[in-house]
Amino acid sequence: MKNLNSFRNIERAIRYEVARQADILDGGGEVIQETRLWNADKEVSTSMRSKEDAHDYRYFPDPDLLPIVMDEAWMAEIEGGIPELPDAMKARYISELGLPEADAAVLTSSIEIATYFEETLAEVKAEKVKSKQVANWVMGSVLALLHTEGGGLNEVPVSAKDLAGLLVLVEKDVISGTMAKTVFEEMAKTGKDAKTIVDEKGLAQVSDTSEIEGIVDQILADNPKEVEAFRGGKTKLMGFFVGQVMRATKGKGNPKVVNQLLNEKLKS
């Protein structure tokens, strides 16, 4: 194939030839050995000249090239030293980590992203943070920060270890997923770790049932019409009550506890 001036054209030419030759064979024809010319504008190949065998290309043995005998052990050693390639890594992310194909493609699009993801995953493994959650943060907040900051991932102010620390706080219900976004932004600005920021700013969730229960009781007492409407079948009002409680707790109320208490009191 002549006139291939880029890797993209090589790929397109191969795809075209696969389809062209398959059509010939499916129709009972025979593929002719020939030199073809690639037309990048039309994305088609055309016959240039026929060739019968290798000698028509004026190929001939080079007497100065000695035969190479490769030891099996040496080849095995070389093969063992080859790092995991993108396609194999992508397949592993899908089969072993259960990630969607689209996620796996993004995470393996560069060695920097894959390394950052794997380092974060290793840090949170003991805390059983889900792979999908790590992937979402890397593809979302981290890559957005990379786009803003420029440079490489090794220059991003939030390291893989720091991101892992943030995700562990979410997993342990110390902060909510929503609050984690705010903490991440502060981490990027200050370079501080998540726990330090949460402690300094008092951002930890309120999970004390008795404390939240008092707030829930007050919200329900202040909104009797909405309570009556909810009990009358307008269950979408649950979002209203949750919002009121979260506002009263300045976003620190543990959503799980808030929802549990509201369900118990509204349905009793």
C-alpha positions, 0 to 999 in steps of 0.5 A: 500500500503506497501513499500512507503518510500517517498512522491514521491513514494506515489504520483507515487503509487497513480497515478499508482493505479488510472490508474490500477483500472480504467482499471479494472472497464472500463473492467467490472471487480471489484477492490479487497480489498487487501494489495499491495506492491509498487516496486519503481524501476519498478514503479508498485504495486503487490498483497501482500495479500487479506483482507476482512474487517477492523477486519482482520487488528486487528483494535479495538476501543480504550476505552480510546479515548473520542468522540470529538464534534467540534463546527461549529463556532470554525471550521469556525474560524480555517478555516478562519485562514488558509492562502491561499494555493499554488493551490488556489493562483495559480488559482487566479493568472491565473483567476484574474491576467491573468498570464500564468499557467507556470508563476503562478506555478513559483510564487507560488513555495514558500511562499517567492517568492509569498510574494515578488511578491504580495508586489511588485504588491501592490506597483505598483497597483496605477501606473497600472503596468501590473501583467505580467511585475511584474511577468517577473521581479520577475521570471527573474532578481530577481530570478537570483539575488537570485541564485547569492547571495544565502540565501533567498529573504529577504536577496536580496539587491533589496527589493519588494518596490525598484523593484516596484520603478524601474517598475514605472519609466519604466511605466512612460517612465522615463527610457526604459526597456533596461536601467532598466536592467542596473539600476537594476544591480546598485541597487543590487550592491549599495543598492540604489533605482532606482530614486537615481541611475537614477538621479545620473547617468543622465540615464533618457530618452530623450522624448523631441520631438524637441531634438530627431527630430534634431538627427533623421534629422541628421541620415537621412541626413548622410545615404541617400542610406539607406533612399532611400532603405527604401522608395524603400521597404526595411522596415527592415532598420527601425531597422538600423535607430532606432539603429543609433538614440539610439546610438547618444542619448547614449541609452537615446532616448525614443523608442516610440518617436524615432520610431514615428519620423522616421516613419513620416519622412521616409514615408513622 
